[in-house]
Amino acid sequence: MSGPHTSLEVISASYGTSIVTEKAHSLLVNEKFFLVPSNFDFGDPQPGTAKTFTLTWRLVTRRPPSGSLSSSSETATNPVTTVGFEGHPFHLPYIDPTASVPHQPIFAISREFTLINATFCTVNVTSQVAEIIFWSRSQEVEIPATTEALCPNRDPAPELKKSLTVTYARKSSEDTGFAHHCQTVWQGDTLVLHIGPQGNGSPSGSPGAGSGGSGAKVPVKKFMVY
């Protein structure tokens, strides 16, 4: 009988402001992740601008039925986000399931929405985006992709035009399950997050920018950190 099998799952991937999750999946070879992010692999969302490659991943362990358990089981680590640059080797080695996986906190904003990660250039700004969502008290939240809003104490790359990438899980209005989504915009634009359950005409999480309305209040008044 075969034992547990641990594999790498790509939750989201972006290159500049292009969502490239499916392409990143296809580049997984022999349970390892190695590439040099380039326009050849992912296209060029902004000619003449250096792009960041942002990958959110986790390890999933599947165990076959054994003993009194008649069905297989599955466990997963918390998602981890790793960032690289265009033209630079990006190596995410397969991590042994007995090894320690880096812990990055995620924020349960409401019963319908969990913020997994927010990255501005190479800086993790998840807590800053969580604060913006919390204080907005709205189901449609505007996140300004600016240094002043996300990392006012330092500019991670003053010479570069940066991108903001946000990965989250949102509950569908049809069932109790959650689906992963990723949105990204260039510096100076506004990323609009829809915090309520998916459905009723709300976007599914495709890239977008623009202004958002005030909407209804989020049903819970605090978020949980995991």
Phi and psi in degrees as a GROMACS rama.xvg file:
@    title "Ramachandran Plot"
@    xaxis  label "Phi"
@    yaxis  label "Psi"
@TYPE xy
-70.7933  151.73  SER-2
-95.0209  -166.238  GLY-3
-61.8998  148.124  PRO-4
-125.941  124.029  HIS-5
-109.248  131.013  THR-6
-134.074  161.847  SER-7
-90.5615  127.816  LEU-8
-114.012  125.965  GLU-9
-88.0254  116.528  VAL-10
-82.804  -44.1414  ILE-11
-157.019  155.499  SER-12
-149.629  139.525  ALA-13
-136.075  150.169  SER-14
-130.662  107.38  TYR-15
62.9076  -121.543  GLY-16
-109.402  18.8652  THR-17
-97.0237  132.65  SER-18
-83.5662  119.534  ILE-19
-126.691  32.7114  VAL-20
-58.2798  -48.7535  THR-21
-64.3526  -39.847  GLU-22
-64.8685  -40.4875  LYS-23
-62.4162  -39.5728  ALA-24
-56.9209  -43.6396  HIS-25
-67.867  -18.2049  SER-26
-89.9576  2.44837  LEU-27
-74.1152  122.295  LEU-28
-132.33  128.289  VAL-29
53.029  39.4147  ASN-30
62.31  22.4328  GLU-31
-126.728  156.98  LYS-32
-125.561  110.158  PHE-33
-141.275  130.335  PHE-34
-163.108  165.613  LEU-35
-112.154  101.736  VAL-36
-55.0905  129.465  PRO-37
-153.932  165.028  SER-38
-64.5331  -25.3368  ASN-39
-62.6205  -41.836  PHE-40
-81.2151  -38.4667  ASP-41
-119.806  2.17352  PHE-42
79.4423  175.074  GLY-43
-120.844  97.8866  ASP-44
-72.1287  -17.2149  PRO-45
-152.358  87.9339  GLN-46
-55.7473  137.469  PRO-47
84.3907  -0.634607  GLY-48
-115.57  132.65  THR-49
-70.4348  132.253  ALA-50
-103.591  149.149  LYS-51
-99.2254  147.495  THR-52
-110.507  117.52  PHE-53
-115.98  121.869  THR-54
-121.178  126.124  LEU-55
-110.113  125.321  THR-56
-141.987  168.933  TRP-57
-154.99  163.713  ARG-58
-99.6152  131.62  LEU-59
-116.796  126.071  VAL-60
-111.008  122.818  THR-61
-109.499  129.555  ARG-62
-113.878  132.618  ARG-63
-73.2589  163.572  PRO-64
-56.7347  140.594  PRO-65
-155.59  146.939  SER-66
58.8001  -125.393  GLY-67
-81.4727  -6.96834  SER-68
-87.1102  117.733  LEU-69
-89.1933  -9.59017  SER-70
-129.444  160.338  SER-71
-73.9149  160.851  SER-72
-127.639  162.745  SER-73
-143.748  133.346  GLU-74
-129.267  154.577  THR-75
-140.833  148.399  ALA-76
-76.9398  166.406  THR-77
-63.5116  145.827  ASN-78
-61.369  145.989  PRO-79
-126.344  139.41  VAL-80
-112.405  130.284  THR-81
-124.66  138.934  THR-82
-121.107  138.885  VAL-83
-134.668  177.485  GLY-84
-115.99  151.546  PHE-85
-52.9779  131.821  GLU-86
83.0517  -4.38213  GLY-87
-108.5  137.045  HIS-88
-56.0725  131.534  PRO-89
-116.343  113.766  PHE-90
-125.032  114.91  HIS-91
-117.01  93.3136  LEU-92
-69.1891  154.208  PRO-93
-61.9858  130.868  TYR-94
-102.733  125.449  ILE-95
-59.691  136.963  ASP-96
-60.7247  -18.5632  PRO-97
-85.0538  -12.542  THR-98
-80.1249  163.484  ALA-99
-83.8777  124.218  SER-100
-89.1172  133.383  VAL-101
-54.2049  137.062  PRO-102
-99.0579  123.26  HIS-103
-122.496  123.394  GLN-104
-63.7948  145.543  PRO-105
-116.755  158.415  ILE-106
-120.681  116.058  PHE-107
-82.8248  97.2122  ALA-108
-71.6971  -41.3048  ILE-109
-154.188  -175.257  SER-110
-66.9554  -20.784  ARG-111
-105.447  -10.9628  GLU-112
-141.089  126.144  PHE-113
-123.849  123.888  THR-114
-85.1017  116.372  LEU-115
-88.8973  -47.8515  ILE-116
-162.09  148.143  ASN-117
-136.029  127.989  ALA-118
-129.069  129.099  THR-119
-113.098  107.845  PHE-120
59.4535  -111.834  CYS-121
-108.599  6.06779  THR-122
-97.8295  130.72  VAL-123
-75.8222  113.492  ASN-124
-118.257  29.5455  VAL-125
-60.5332  -45.0127  THR-126
-66.1307  -36.0367  SER-127
-65.8713  -42.915  GLN-128
-66.2333  -38.3046  VAL-129
-60.4284  -39.6997  ALA-130
-65.3274  -41.2281  GLU-131
-61.7857  -43.4354  ILE-132
-62.7339  -46.0908  ILE-133
-60.3911  -46.9119  PHE-134
-76.7017  -16.5801  TRP-135
-73.3404  -29.003  SER-136
51.6106  36.0391  ARG-137
-129.828  157.667  SER-138
-89.016  -4.08286  GLN-139
-132.504  107.545  GLU-140
-114.026  132.346  VAL-141
-93.5797  124.208  GLU-142
-110.741  108.028  ILE-143
-73.0159  126.819  PRO-144
-87.4422  71.6141  ALA-145
-132.512  153.073  THR-146
-62.5512  -37.7678  THR-147
-62.4314  -38.1438  GLU-148
-82.412  -32.8847  ALA-149
-106.087  -34.2901  LEU-150
-147.892  70.6989  CYS-151
-65.5172  -21.701  PRO-152
-82.6728  -15.5765  ASN-153
-162.639  147.207  ARG-154
-98.5998  116.317  ASP-155
-64.09  -24.0464  PRO-156
-156.805  82.1866  ALA-157
-56.9665  -28.9459  PRO-158
-86.8332  -6.95476  GLU-159
-109.922  147.213  LEU-160
-81.4168  120.729  LYS-161
-97.9971  162.507  LYS-162
-122.924  149.566  SER-163
-107.565  125.748  LEU-164
-120.519  129.083  THR-165
-123.547  126.259  VAL-166
-114.577  134.806  THR-167
-151.506  166.627  TYR-168
-118.18  132.916  ALA-169
-131.197  138.977  ARG-170
-76.2947  140.034  LYS-171
-77.5171  148.014  SER-172
-74.7932  -15.6411  SER-173
-86.9735  -25.9023  GLU-174
-146.709  -171.051  ASP-175
-95.9659  1.62738  THR-176
-81.8684  160.176  GLY-177
-109.558  147.775  PHE-178
-124.145  144.358  ALA-179
-82.9784  144.084  HIS-180
-138.373  157.686  HIS-181
-141.182  134.446  CYS-182
-130.773  148.989  GLN-183
-151.184  143.852  THR-184
-141.694  162.08  VAL-185
-79.6201  157.595  TRP-186
-53.5615  135.449  GLN-187
95.1546  -16.8611  GLY-188
-91.228  177.809  ASP-189
-120.945  127.593  THR-190
-96.0812  127.409  LEU-191
-104.476  120.65  VAL-192
-104.343  132.992  LEU-193
-100.829  110.434  HIS-194
-83.2878  -26.7887  ILE-195
-70.8938  174.996  GLY-196
-62.8032  147.902  PRO-197
-66.0026  140.661  GLN-198
127.811  -177.248  GLY-199
54.3452  34.0099  ASN-200
88.0705  -0.0277952  GLY-201
-78.1582  149.166  SER-202
-62.7032  157.081  PRO-203
-89.7857  -0.264308  SER-204
113.343  18.2503  GLY-205
-75.19  160.613  SER-206
-59.0788  141.555  PRO-207
-167.067  156.238  GLY-208
-140.805  160.62  ALA-209
142.369  -177.031  GLY-210
-89.0452  153.434  SER-211
-121.116  150.873  GLY-212
-80.5397  176.56  GLY-213
-74.2805  -37.3481  SER-214
67.236  -169.561  GLY-215
-93.9805  162.135  ALA-216
-72.1868  144.472  LYS-217
-65.9987  137.172  VAL-218
-65.8963  -23.3661  PRO-219
-111.054  152.693  VAL-220
-103.722  5.40433  LYS-221
-149.777  161.578  LYS-222
-115.641  153.555  PHE-223
-101.773  141.171  MET-224
-108.091  132.079  VAL-225
